[in-house]
């Protein structure tokens, strides 16, 4: 697991940690992470990154911000 990372959305802080893989590259197609102590799996397809399973609308916005954060941090 990596160090906790933080994003801020709608006056609230969200903390997340990467579970796997340990190193992200442009070839990464699956990311597991913990968001506020719940596990999420992100999958990459032709349209971009999606969440495996369903989420409520507010969580979808937070996950979209996490993907943007990871993309700028790791170049994925």
N, C-alpha and C positions, 0 to 999 in steps of 0.2 A: 504494500500500500504506500502511496505517496503522502507527502505532507498535506494537511488540509488547505484547500483553496477557497476563496470567498468571492461571491458576487453580490451586488446590491441591486434590488429590484423593488420598486414601489415601497420605498421607505423600510425595507426589511433586508437583513443580511441572510444569505444562504451559504452554508458551508458544504463542500463536497470533497471527496477523495477518490482518486483512481484506484480501483482494485486490480484491474488488468487491462491491457498489457502494461508492463513496467515502462516500456519505451514506446512512445507514439511516433509513427512515421506516416508519410503519405499513403503507404500501402496498408495501413491499419483499416480493417473493415468492421471490427467489433470492439467496443469499449464497455467495460463494467465499471460502475462507480457507485459510491454511497452518497446519497443526497439526504441530509438531515436524518441519518441512520436508517434509510430505506434503500435497498439495492435496485439499481436500474441498469438495463442493458441497452446500449445505443448500437444501431446497425447502420452501416453505410451502404447505400444503393445509388442508382443513377441520379436520383432526385436530390440526394444529400443524406443527411443523418436523420434517422427516425428512432423512436423508442419502441422496444419490443414490449407489446402489451398496450393497455390503454391507460391514459392519464386524465385527470381533470384539467380543465382549461388553464387554470393558474399555474399548474405544474408544467404544462407544455411550454408556456412562455419562459419559465425559469430554465427548462432544459434547452430551449433555443439559445438563451443567453450563455449557458454553459458551453454549448457547442461553439459559439462564436469566441468565447474566451479560450477554449482549447485550441481552436484553429489559429488564433493569433499567437498563442504561447508556443505551440508545438508545430505549427505549419502544416496541419493536416487538412 
